[in-house]
Amino acid sequence: MINIRPVSDLRNKYPEIENLVLNENESVYLTKNGYGSMVVMSLKKYSKLIEETEIEKLLEKKFKETNIDKLLEESEKELDDNNTKYLSHEEVFSN
């Protein structure tokens, strides 16, 4: 469930927000004057998010493709194609 709070809750209800973020692994979306302002999350959750983003960037760079899902779809089509030639591990290593 999305947890949206006014930014004043950081000051007035800090222990409650801290519990949501640290113990329940929730992100808390803060608003100011009714508009989104920032998100509070645990360092662990933030680190995981950054790590996943970095991995995705590395994959995009490696494959020179911005859409990894597109590459996976193409691979699946190739697997389904009866004309696809498969090599044994001996053939791969002998080449």
Long-range contacts (C-beta under 8 A, 24 or more apart in sequence): 2-29, 3-27, 3-28, 3-29, 4-28, 4-29, 4-30, 4-31, 5-29, 5-30, 5-31, 6-30, 6-31, 6-32, 7-31, 7-32, 7-37, 7-38, 10-40
